[in-house]
Amino acid sequence: MGVPAALRLIHPAPTLAVVSLAAALALIISAQAGGSPAWRPALTVLAVLGSQVATGATNDWADHRRDRTARPEKPIAAGEIDRSQALAIAAGGAIVQVAASVPLGLLATLLGLAALASAAAYNLGLSRTPFSAVPYLVSFGLLPAWIAAGVGVPIGRVGAAIPLVAPFAVAAHLANTLRDWKADAAEGSRSLAQVLGRDRARLAALGLGIGVGLVAGALAIASGRLAPASALLGAIGLMALAQGWRGDDALWRGVLVAAVSWTTAWALASG
């Protein structure tokens, strides 16, 4: 039985990865800070889920012409969902995000909206320019602060994660765009991956991703906080990324696994 069209529209793999790492980070930092009401982590994760739904649906809505030739299996291109339905799903995701965010306070609401606006800018045009990595830097850079604000923890608690998020966000962007290399080249895209060239973009994604893992591990060792659980999760992420040399899809899957593993490892080691 195939995956329902509405679920495929919201890009389930990255959505699951981002929601999973958001849940892990929210629960761990909340517990380390002495615990917060259970509704705060729950609403924070729900807001992140709404944002991912809106982002995924908007992406397919914006790319529908290219997908007709390059990715005909996608829901809109295959005629399983029309553009108005996709837009309604995107709007529904945004509404869920805002509704879940408002009880968490103004800061969490604004950070979440800024992350969503950055993702929308990517979908609606920046993805085809040399500045295509900027929305990844912004949206993923804001994510730790958004989660901290959501669970009621000072943003400074996650401040050390942001310098590590930035290079990993670029690696994730390159890994994602490499999967659509031929289609993007055919339509004249000038994304960062196209500017770098396929081989250099792949090497950059691998180098940045693995480099982040090694630096994070070294910092944890230096601080004396590298517990066995964090070490195991770090190793899982490194192995997942390292097998990305086999191909673009393998690299993308490795990035998703590393993102969840390393977020959890960092949260555990920084408590």
C-alpha positions in Angstrom: 0.0 0.0 0.0 1.4 3.4 -1.0 2.0 6.4 1.2 -1.1 8.7 1.1 -0.6 11.7 -1.2 -1.3 14.2 1.6 1.5 12.6 3.7 3.9 12.6 0.8 3.1 16.3 0.1 4.6 17.3 3.5 8.0 15.5 2.9 7.6 12.9 5.6 11.3 12.0 6.0 12.6 15.5 6.8 9.5 16.3 8.7 9.9 13.3 11.0 13.6 14.1 11.5 13.0 17.7 12.4 10.1 16.9 14.7 12.1 14.1 16.4 15.1 16.3 17.1 12.8 19.0 18.3 11.1 16.6 20.7 14.4 15.2 22.0 15.8 18.7 22.5 12.6 20.0 24.2 12.3 17.1 26.6 16.0 17.0 27.5 16.6 20.7 28.2 13.3 21.0 30.0 14.2 18.1 32.3 17.7 19.5 32.8 16.3 22.9 33.8 14.2 21.3 36.5 11.2 20.5 34.4 8.5 22.6 32.9 4.8 22.0 32.6 4.2 19.1 30.2 2.1 21.2 27.9 5.1 23.4 27.0 7.2 20.8 25.3 4.1 19.3 23.8 3.0 22.6 22.3 6.5 23.4 21.2 6.8 20.1 19.2 3.3 20.6 17.8 4.3 24.1 16.6 7.4 22.7 14.9 5.3 20.0 13.2 2.9 22.7 11.9 5.8 24.6 10.5 7.2 21.5 8.8 3.7 20.7 7.2 3.5 24.3 5.9 7.0 24.2 4.6 6.7 20.9 2.8 3.3 21.6 1.2 4.5 25.1 0.1 7.6 23.5 -1.5 5.6 21.2 -3.7 3.1 24.0 -4.5 5.9 26.2 -5.7 7.7 23.5 -7.6 4.7 22.0 -9.4 5.8 22.9 -12.9 9.3 21.5 -12.5 7.9 18.4 -10.9 5.8 17.5 -13.9 8.9 16.6 -15.8 11.5 16.0 -13.1 9.5 14.4 -10.3 6.2 13.2 -11.8 5.6 10.9 -8.9 5.0 13.8 -6.5 1.4 14.3 -5.5 0.6 17.6 -7.4 2.5 16.5 -10.5 0.7 13.1 -10.4 -2.7 14.8 -10.1 -3.4 13.2 -6.7 -3.7 16.7 -5.1 -4.4 20.0 -6.8 -2.6 23.2 -6.0 -5.5 24.7 -4.0 -5.6 21.6 -1.8 -1.8 21.9 -1.3 -2.2 25.5 -0.3 -4.9 24.6 2.1 -2.7 22.0 3.8 0.1 24.6 4.0 -2.2 27.1 5.5 -3.5 24.5 8.0 0.1 23.8 9.1 0.8 27.5 9.6 -2.4 27.8 11.6 -1.4 24.9 13.8 2.0 26.5 14.3 0.6 29.8 15.4 -2.2 28.3 17.6 0.4 26.1 19.4 2.9 28.9 19.8 0.7 31.7 21.2 0.3 30.1 24.6 4.1 29.7 24.8 4.7 33.4 24.7 5.6 36.2 22.3 9.3 35.2 21.9 8.5 31.6 20.9 5.8 32.8 18.5 8.1 35.3 16.8 11.0 32.9 16.5 8.8 30.3 15.0 7.3 32.7 12.5 10.8 33.9 11.5 11.9 30.3 10.9 8.7 29.7 8.8 9.2 32.9 6.8 12.8 31.9 6.0 11.6 28.5 4.8 8.9 30.2 2.7 11.5 32.5 1.1 13.5 29.4 0.1 10.5 27.7 -1.5 9.4 30.8 -3.3 12.6 31.8 -5.0 15.9 31.7 -3.0 16.3 28.0 -3.7 17.2 28.8 -7.3 19.9 31.4 -6.4 23.5 31.2 -5.0 22.0 32.3 -1.7 20.0 29.1 -1.4 21.8 28.1 1.8 20.8 31.2 3.7 17.2 30.1 4.6 18.7 26.8 6.0 21.1 28.9 8.1 18.3 31.1 9.4 15.6 28.5 10.0 17.9 25.8 11.6 19.9 28.5 13.4 16.7 29.7 15.0 15.4 26.2 15.9 17.3 25.7 19.1 16.4 29.1 20.4 12.7 28.6 19.3 12.6 25.3 21.3 14.3 26.8 24.3 11.8 29.7 24.4 8.9 27.3 23.9 9.8 25.2 26.9 10.6 28.2 29.0 14.3 27.8 29.2 16.7 30.8 28.7 18.0 31.0 25.1 21.5 31.2 26.4 21.1 27.5 27.5 21.3 26.5 23.8 23.6 29.3 22.6 26.6 27.1 22.1 24.6 24.9 19.6 24.1 27.7 17.1 27.7 27.8 15.8 27.5 24.1 15.2 24.1 24.3 13.6 25.2 26.7 10.9 27.8 24.5 9.0 25.5 21.5 9.5 22.6 23.5 7.9 24.7 24.1 4.8 25.6 20.4 4.6 21.9 19.5 4.9 21.1 22.0 2.1 23.7 20.7 -0.2 22.7 17.1 0.5 19.1 17.9 -0.2 19.7 19.8 -3.5 22.1 17.1 -4.8 19.2 14.7 -5.1 17.6 17.0 -7.7 20.8 17.9 -9.4 19.8 17.0 -13.0 16.4 18.6 -12.8 17.7 21.8 -11.3 20.5 22.0 -13.9 18.0 21.5 -16.7 15.9 24.4 -15.6 18.8 26.8 -15.1 18.9 26.8 -11.3 21.9 28.7 -9.8 21.7 27.2 -6.3 24.8 26.9 -4.2 25.2 23.3 -5.2 25.0 24.2 -8.9 27.6 27.0 -8.4 30.0 24.7 -6.6 29.5 21.8 -9.0 28.2 18.3 -8.2 31.5 16.7 -6.9 32.5 19.7 -4.9 29.0 20.1 -3.4 29.1 16.5 -2.3 32.5 16.8 -0.8 31.5 20.0 1.0 28.4 18.4 2.4 30.4 15.4 3.7 33.2 17.6 5.0 30.9 20.1 6.8 28.7 17.4 8.3 31.4 15.1 9.5 33.4 18.1 10.7 30.6 19.3 12.9 30.3 15.8 14.4 34.0 15.7 15.2 34.2 19.2 16.6 31.1 18.6 18.8 32.7 15.3 20.1 36.0 17.0 20.8 34.3 19.8 22.8 32.3 17.3 24.8 35.4 15.3 25.6 37.3 18.5 26.6 34.5 19.5 28.9 34.4 16.1 30.5 30.7 15.7 29.7 30.9 12.9 27.1 28.7 10.2 28.6 28.4 6.8 27.0 25.0 7.6 25.6 26.2 10.8 23.9 29.3 9.0 22.6 27.1 6.2 21.1 24.7 8.7 19.5 27.7 10.7 18.1 29.2 7.5 16.6 25.8 6.6 15.0 25.6 10.0 13.4 29.2 9.8 12.0 28.6 6.4 10.6 25.4 7.5 9.0 27.0 10.5 7.3 30.2 8.6 6.3 28.1 6.1 4.2 26.9 9.1 2.2 29.8 8.6 -0.2 27.7 5.9 -1.8 25.3 8.3 -3.4 23.1 11.4 -3.1 20.1 9.5 -1.5 22.5 7.8 1.0 24.0 11.2 1.9 20.6 12.7 2.5 19.5 9.9 4.7 22.8 10.2 6.6 22.2 13.8 7.2 18.7 13.2 8.7 20.0 10.4 11.0 23.0 12.6 12.1 20.7 15.5 12.8 18.6 13.6 15.2 21.4 11.6 16.8 23.7 14.6 17.3 20.9 16.9 18.6 20.1 14.3 21.3 23.8 13.7 22.0 24.5 17.4 22.4 21.5 18.0 24.7 22.6 15.1 26.9 26.2 16.2 27.0 25.5 19.9 27.7 23.3 19.4 30.8 
